[in-house]
Amino acid sequence: MTVPHLVATAEQSASDAPLLVLGPSLGTVGSTLWSTTIPHMADRFRIITWDLPGHGASPKATAPFTLAELAHGVIAILDELGVEKARYAGVSIGGGVGLELALRHPDRIERVAIVCSTYRFATPESWHERAQQVRTQSTSSLVVQQAQRWFAPGRMEANPVIDGMLLHNLQDADDESYALACEALAQFDLEPRLADITIPVLDVWGDKDPTITWDSALKVASTVPQGSAVAIEDAAHLAPADQPDAVAEVLIDFLT
């Protein structure tokens, strides 16, 4: 088993509150993605964010990895902090890691919210194609395409600073680490195991997300024994950037 070394960032928040771990989307830095949502939750939780291999503060990947191994990396962060239990929310691939945490580590994670995420992402072929594109053309080749997926229509004009920072995160990501994450997503499929998850899981869906369907959110809500789903209006694939107030509201309601 390869457990990637993941680096966490302590966010400005309540020091004596329950720990909330916030996970990133592929191509983003956790502290950037969640930067406008965290202030709405900072008095309720002690908050940390973590970064994927080759993104933000985390070192580059040195070997292939799976989402289950990323989940083990998150548990290693809890061990480093001396924290027995935490609550978790993650976006896209970070939400997939959340499902792995819910399945494999219910003794350490109390509740999981998956945001703009699902139990299986696109097709293996599409992820292998993206990995190849990044290896040959770099993550910069994805910027225009991802901007259209990440942000709801009109939101970039409303949030030019944070959205611009997120696109710079994508350009700055290590190409090989990004490609390995694509290959991890190609083999990720937790649909057969959803009914085995024993802790509460909330699926937070953005109604302008071109990559995740409401049907997949309902599948999580109906198959996980303690599953539920909620829709966020005018949010695309990076809902915490598009609608930080609404995302914070549903997370506080679910996680407290």
Beta strands, then each sheet from edge to edge (+ up, - down):
strand 1: 8-10
strand 2: 19-23
strand 3: 46-50
strand 4: 86-91
strand 5: 109-115
strand 6: 201-206
strand 7: 227-232
sheet 1: 1+ 3- 2- 4- 5- 6- 7-
end
